[in-house]
Amino acid sequence: MIRAYPGRASVLPGATLHLHVSTDSRRFRVTFYRWSDGPVEMLRSDWLPGAWAADAAPDADWHWPAYPFTIPPDWPSAVYIADFEEEGRKTTFDLARGHGAALFVVRARPGGRGMLYKLPLATYHAYNASGGGCFYVHPPRSIEPPGARVSLRRPGGGIGGPVWCAADHYDAASPRQTFAHWDARFIRWLARNGYRADFCTDLDIHADPALLADYRLLVSAGHDEYWSTATRDAVEDFVSRGGNLAFFAGNVCWWRIHVADDGTAIVCHQGGPHGARDHWWSPRGAARPEDSLSGASYRHGGGWWDGPRTSGGYRVQQPDHWIFTETGLARGDALARHSWPPLAGYECDGVPLDVFDAGHGAQLPAQLSAWADEDGTPDGYALLAAARLGPDWQELPARARHAAGEGIHTAAMGLFTRNGTVFSAGTTDWAQVLDAGRDRQLERVTRNVLDGLLRG
């Protein structure tokens, strides 16, 4: 068996990428693929001498043998997959591989550009169980800063390692919390529809907030759960300076992380005698509700992890808004009512509501709670559409003024403007429905968001 990980998961064109490899084969080689409308083969290495190295703990740098590769200076910014082949063991490209592959990003050099796509590398590693642990199973303890600690220098992190998560009833072929499950789909849709983007990871923004300055629009899709303070500060500063932000994602900015060991490990405190210190919303934690970043929060939404889930689509609230241009949707119509998978789900973000009519026709306009601003909802937030999460949902979190399951929980699609404009779709599974190519209204909404925020 062959396994690998990058020393750093992003690199500039012309710079050196170090891949750390362990194999029981005498020789191996690497094929580099760029992910676009599917895999594009870019380069195949010569045969290289193999060496076996032992696993380490999930919170340690594994120190496997390093192999340097110079990235050609003409490679475009993109997500790349290093695919490993052992001598005498031919493999085929598989984006959901649990071993024998490593993910990295080639960033763009500074210059004026439109769209920057951010990969949630911290979230990938939060669920990466290489070495027998992650934030969710056998979490290694950290004393300073306090919490659970995982290393970024081990196999996994989007591809090539075991992942802790429930299987997706609608897509058992790829584990959640991997590149294949959500991000690859959204990026493929962008490429098929003529959108050009540059790429980075969340930890790139953490280390260099200035890289956002060249862009008009920052995009995130899928599951974007773990954020450092520096990353959040940089993104909010970007918006305050007039940059636009689009979250085709859910469970956004739910946990705060601390980046340790020169950017090679992350720590998160998720529980203890006095509660979690690294919830963004909690007064016992960061006391900085995630709503003020994205407009919505998982507190007001919910999760459905196992088996088939129920949803009636997103009920349109403001059909005259520019986001619904050329969709034909009227007030009360359900966007993606019969999609596969349901548009609302796995995990959803909502807003505090006192009134929401989920029935056909939706005669009553949705009303934000009178105390929404106290809970983090930004001034001027516009609720555009929402899906009611019924009492059968597997988690409807507790929150201010409500115990678990109480009150109105939704997946909320909306936006607000704070110099720049922030759009939030309120669900992890937007990319899956979009990539299926069966819902023209959802595609039109996606185009309207991207085109509007790239122009605006």
C-alpha positions in Angstrom: 0.0 0.0 0.0 1.1 3.6 -0.7 0.0 6.7 1.2 1.1 10.3 1.2 0.5 13.8 2.3 1.8 17.3 1.3 4.1 19.1 3.6 2.0 22.2 2.8 -1.3 21.9 1.0 -0.8 25.0 -1.2 2.0 26.3 -3.4 2.7 29.0 -5.9 3.6 28.2 -9.6 7.3 27.6 -9.9 7.7 26.8 -6.2 8.5 23.4 -4.7 5.9 21.0 -3.4 7.1 18.4 -0.9 5.1 15.1 -0.9 5.7 12.8 2.0 5.3 9.1 1.0 5.3 5.7 2.6 5.1 2.6 0.5 6.0 -1.1 0.7 6.8 -1.1 -3.0 10.4 -0.8 -4.4 9.4 2.0 -6.7 6.5 4.4 -7.3 5.5 7.3 -9.5 3.1 10.2 -9.3 0.6 11.5 -11.8 -0.6 15.0 -11.2 -4.2 15.9 -12.1 -5.8 19.3 -12.2 -9.5 19.3 -11.2 -11.7 21.2 -13.6 -14.6 19.6 -15.5 -13.2 16.3 -14.3 -9.5 15.4 -13.9 -7.0 16.8 -16.4 -3.6 15.0 -16.4 -0.8 17.5 -16.1 2.4 15.6 -15.5 3.7 12.1 -14.7 6.9 11.7 -12.7 9.7 9.2 -13.4 9.8 6.1 -11.2 11.1 7.0 -7.7 12.6 4.8 -5.0 10.1 3.8 -2.4 10.5 3.6 1.4 8.2 2.4 4.1 7.5 4.6 7.2 5.4 3.9 10.2 2.2 5.6 11.2 2.2 8.1 14.0 -0.3 9.7 16.4 -3.1 11.9 14.8 -1.7 15.0 16.5 1.9 14.5 15.4 4.0 15.4 12.3 4.5 12.0 10.7 7.9 12.8 9.3 7.6 10.5 6.3 10.3 10.6 3.6 9.9 13.8 1.5 10.0 14.0 -2.3 10.4 17.4 -3.8 8.5 18.4 -7.0 8.9 21.7 -8.8 5.5 23.1 -9.8 5.7 24.2 -13.5 5.4 28.0 -13.6 2.6 27.8 -16.2 0.3 25.7 -14.1 -3.0 27.6 -13.5 -4.4 28.1 -10.1 -6.5 25.1 -9.3 -7.1 22.1 -7.0 -4.6 19.3 -7.9 -4.6 15.7 -7.0 -1.3 13.8 -6.7 -2.2 10.2 -7.6 0.4 7.5 -6.6 1.1 4.3 -8.5 3.2 1.5 -7.1 5.3 -0.6 -9.4 3.3 -3.6 -10.6 0.0 -2.3 -9.2 -1.8 -0.3 -11.8 -4.6 2.0 -10.5 -7.2 4.2 -12.0 -8.0 7.7 -11.0 -10.6 7.8 -8.2 -11.4 11.1 -6.5 -12.8 9.3 -3.4 -9.7 7.2 -2.8 -9.0 6.5 0.9 -5.2 6.0 0.2 -2.7 6.6 -2.5 -3.6 10.2 -3.2 -2.9 13.7 -1.9 -4.7 17.0 -2.4 -3.0 20.4 -2.8 -3.8 23.8 -4.3 -1.8 25.9 -6.7 -2.4 29.5 -5.8 -2.3 32.4 -8.2 0.3 35.1 -8.2 -0.9 38.6 -7.2 -3.0 40.4 -9.7 -6.5 41.7 -10.3 -9.0 38.8 -10.7 -12.7 38.2 -10.1 -13.4 35.0 -8.2 -11.4 33.2 -5.5 -12.6 29.8 -4.3 -11.7 28.8 -0.8 -11.2 25.1 0.2 -12.1 24.2 3.8 -8.9 22.5 4.6 -9.4 22.8 8.4 -12.8 21.1 8.1 -11.3 18.2 6.1 -8.7 17.6 8.8 -11.2 17.9 11.7 -12.8 14.7 10.3 -9.5 13.1 9.1 -9.0 9.9 11.2 -5.5 9.0 10.1 -3.6 7.7 13.1 -6.8 6.6 14.8 -8.2 9.9 15.9 -9.7 13.3 14.9 -11.9 15.9 16.6 -14.8 13.3 16.7 -13.2 10.0 17.7 -10.4 9.5 20.2 -9.5 13.2 20.1 -5.9 13.9 21.1 -5.7 16.4 23.9 -3.9 19.7 23.8 -2.9 21.6 27.0 -2.0 24.9 25.4 -4.1 26.0 23.7 -6.7 23.7 25.4 -8.8 21.4 23.3 -8.4 18.6 20.8 -5.4 18.7 18.4 -4.8 17.2 15.0 -1.9 17.4 12.7 -2.1 18.5 9.1 1.0 16.4 8.3 -0.5 13.0 7.9 -2.5 11.3 5.1 -5.9 12.7 4.4 -7.2 16.2 4.3 -9.7 16.1 1.4 -8.5 12.8 -0.1 -6.3 9.8 0.7 -7.2 9.1 4.3 -9.9 7.6 6.5 -12.8 9.9 7.3 -15.1 9.9 10.4 -18.6 10.5 9.3 -22.0 8.9 8.6 -22.5 7.6 5.1 -24.6 9.8 2.9 -27.8 8.0 1.9 -27.8 9.9 -1.4 -24.2 9.5 -2.2 -22.4 6.5 -0.7 -19.7 6.6 -3.3 -17.8 9.5 -1.6 -17.5 10.2 2.1 -18.7 13.5 3.5 -15.9 15.8 4.6 -13.9 15.1 1.5 -13.2 17.1 -1.6 -15.1 14.6 -3.8 -18.4 15.0 -1.9 -19.1 18.7 -2.3 -16.3 21.0 -3.5 -15.4 18.9 -6.5 -19.0 19.1 -7.7 -19.2 22.8 -7.4 -15.9 23.4 -9.1 -16.9 21.1 -11.9 -20.1 23.1 -12.4 -18.1 26.3 -12.5 -15.8 24.9 -15.2 -18.7 23.5 -17.3 -20.5 26.9 -17.2 -17.5 29.1 -18.1 -16.6 30.5 -14.7 -12.9 31.2 -14.1 -11.7 31.1 -10.5 -8.5 31.1 -8.6 -8.1 28.8 -5.6 -6.7 28.9 -2.0 -7.3 27.1 1.3 -8.7 28.7 4.4 -5.2 28.4 6.0 -3.8 30.5 3.1 -6.1 33.3 4.2 -5.1 32.7 7.8 -1.5 33.1 6.9 -1.8 35.9 4.3 -5.0 38.0 4.6 -3.7 40.3 1.9 -4.3 37.7 -0.8 -8.0 38.6 -0.7 -7.3 42.1 -1.9 -7.1 41.2 -5.6 -10.6 39.7 -5.8 -14.1 40.8 -6.2 -15.8 37.6 -4.9 -14.9 34.9 -2.4 -16.8 31.6 -2.8 -17.2 28.7 -0.4 -19.3 25.6 -1.0 -20.2 22.4 0.9 -19.2 22.1 4.6 -17.2 25.1 5.9 -17.3 24.5 9.6 -13.9 25.3 11.1 -12.5 28.9 11.1 -9.5 30.5 12.7 -9.9 34.0 14.1 -7.4 35.3 11.6 -9.3 33.8 8.7 -12.6 35.2 9.9 -11.1 38.7 10.5 -9.6 38.7 7.0 -12.9 37.7 5.4 -14.9 40.2 7.3 -12.4 43.0 6.5 -12.6 42.0 2.9 -16.4 42.5 3.0 -16.1 45.8 4.9 -13.8 47.0 2.1 -16.4 46.2 -0.6 -15.6 42.6 -1.4 -18.4 40.1 -2.0 -18.9 36.7 -0.4 -21.0 33.7 -1.4 -21.6 30.7 0.8 -23.1 27.9 -1.1 -22.5 26.0 2.1 -23.9 25.1 5.5 -22.7 24.8 9.1 -20.6 27.8 8.3 -18.1 29.0 10.9 -19.5 26.8 13.7 -16.2 26.1 15.5 -13.2 28.3 16.1 -9.8 26.7 15.6 -6.3 27.7 16.8 -3.5 27.2 14.3 -0.4 25.7 15.9 3.2 24.6 15.1 3.8 27.1 12.2 0.6 26.1 10.5 1.0 22.4 10.7 -1.6 21.5 13.4 -5.0 22.8 14.5 -6.7 22.8 18.0 -10.3 23.2 18.9 -12.0 23.1 22.4 -15.4 21.5 21.9 -16.4 20.6 25.4 -15.5 20.3 29.1 -16.7 21.0 32.6 -17.5 24.6 31.7 -18.7 24.0 28.2 -17.1 24.5 24.8 -14.6 27.4 24.6 -14.5 27.4 20.8 -18.1 27.8 19.8 -18.2 31.1 17.9 -21.7 32.1 19.1 -21.5 31.2 22.8 -20.8 33.8 25.5 -18.6 31.1 27.1 -16.7 30.7 23.8 -15.7 33.4 21.3 -18.9 35.4 21.9 -18.9 36.4 18.3 -22.0 34.8 16.6 -21.3 33.4 13.2 -24.5 35.0 11.9 -22.6 38.3 11.7 -20.3 36.7 9.1 -22.7 34.8 6.9 -26.1 36.0 8.0 -27.3 32.6 9.3 -26.3 30.0 11.8 -26.7 26.3 12.4 -28.3 27.2 15.8 -31.4 28.2 13.8 -31.1 25.3 11.4 -30.4 21.7 12.0 -28.9 18.4 10.9 -30.0 15.1 9.3 -27.1 12.7 9.1 -28.5 9.2 8.6 -31.0 7.8 6.0 -33.4 9.6 3.7 -34.6 13.0 4.9 -37.7 15.0 4.2 -37.9 18.5 2.7 -40.4 20.4 0.6 -37.8 22.7 -1.0 -37.2 26.4 -0.3 -40.3 28.6 -0.1 -39.6 31.8 -2.0 -40.2 35.0 0.1 -39.1 37.8 -2.3 -39.6 36.7 -5.9 -38.9 40.2 -7.3 -35.3 40.1 -5.9 -32.6 40.0 -8.6 -31.5 36.6 -7.3 -34.7 35.1 -8.8 -34.4 36.8 -12.2 -35.5 34.5 -15.0 -36.5 31.7 -12.7 -40.2 32.1 -13.1 -40.6 31.6 -9.3 -43.5 33.3 -7.5 -44.0 34.0 -3.9 -44.6 30.8 -2.0 -43.2 28.6 -4.8 -40.8 25.9 -3.7 -37.3 26.0 -5.2 -35.9 22.5 -5.7 -39.0 20.9 -4.3 -38.3 17.5 -5.7 -34.5 17.5 -5.9 -32.2 14.5 -5.3 -30.8 14.8 -2.7 -33.2 17.2 -1.0 -31.7 20.7 -1.1 -32.1 21.2 2.6 -29.8 18.9 4.4 -27.1 17.2 5.9 -26.6 20.4 7.8 -28.5 23.6 7.4 -28.1 27.2 8.6 -31.1 29.3 9.5 -32.2 32.7 11.0 -34.4 33.4 14.0 -38.0 33.6 12.9 -41.3 34.3 14.7 -43.5 33.5 11.6 -42.9 31.2 8.7 -45.7 29.7 6.5 -44.3 26.6 5.0 -47.6 25.6 3.2 -48.3 25.9 -0.4 -48.9 29.5 -1.3 -47.1 30.8 1.8 -49.6 33.6 2.4 -47.9 35.0 5.5 -44.6 36.7 4.9 -41.8 35.3 7.1 -40.9 37.5 10.0 -37.5 37.8 11.7 -37.7 37.6 15.4 -37.8 40.9 17.2 -34.5 40.0 19.0 -32.7 38.7 15.8 -30.2 41.5 16.0 -29.2 40.6 19.5 -28.5 37.1 18.3 -26.1 38.2 15.5 -28.4 38.7 12.5 -26.9 41.6 10.5 -28.8 44.8 9.9 -30.6 44.7 6.6 -30.5 40.9 6.3 -33.0 39.9 3.6 -34.6 36.4 3.8 -35.1 35.3 0.2 -36.3 31.7 0.6 -36.3 29.1 3.3 -37.1 25.4 4.0 -38.9 24.5 7.2 -37.1 21.7 9.1 -39.8 19.6 10.7 -39.8 18.0 14.2 -38.5 14.8 12.7 -35.1 16.3 11.9 -32.3 14.5 13.8 -31.0 17.7 15.4 -32.7 21.0 16.0 -30.2 22.7 18.2 -30.8 24.6 21.4 -30.3 28.4 21.3 -31.1 31.6 23.1 -34.7 31.6 24.2 -35.4 28.1 22.9 -34.5 24.6 24.1 -33.5 22.0 21.5 -36.4 21.4 19.0 -38.3 24.5 20.0 -39.2 27.4 17.8 -38.9 27.6 14.0 -35.8 26.0 12.4 -35.1 26.5 8.7 -32.5 26.3 6.0 -32.4 30.0 5.1 -31.2 31.6 1.9 -30.6 35.3 2.2 -28.1 38.1 1.9 -27.1 41.4 3.4 -24.8 44.3 2.5 -22.0 45.7 4.6 -20.1 47.7 1.9 -19.7 44.3 0.2 -22.6 41.8 -0.1 -22.8 38.5 1.6 -25.0 35.6 0.3 -25.7 32.4 2.2 -27.5 29.4 0.8 -28.0 27.8 4.2 -27.3 24.2 3.2 -24.3 21.9 2.7 -25.9 20.1 -0.2 -26.4 22.9 -2.7 -23.4 21.6 -4.7 -24.8 18.1 -5.0 -28.2 19.3 -6.4 -26.5 21.8 -8.7 -24.1 19.3 -10.1 -26.9 16.8 -10.9 -28.0 19.3 -13.6 -31.7 18.6 -13.2 -32.9 21.8 -11.6 -32.8 24.7 -14.0 -34.2 27.2 -11.4 -31.4 26.3 -9.0 -28.8 26.7 -11.7 -30.3 30.1 -12.6 -30.2 31.3 -9.0 -26.6 30.2 -8.8 -25.7 32.1 -11.9 -27.6 35.1 -10.7 -25.6 35.1 -7.4 -22.2 34.7 -9.1 -22.9 37.1 -11.9 -24.4 39.7 -9.6 -21.6 39.6 -7.1 -18.8 39.5 -9.7 -20.3 42.7 -11.2 -21.3 44.4 -8.0 
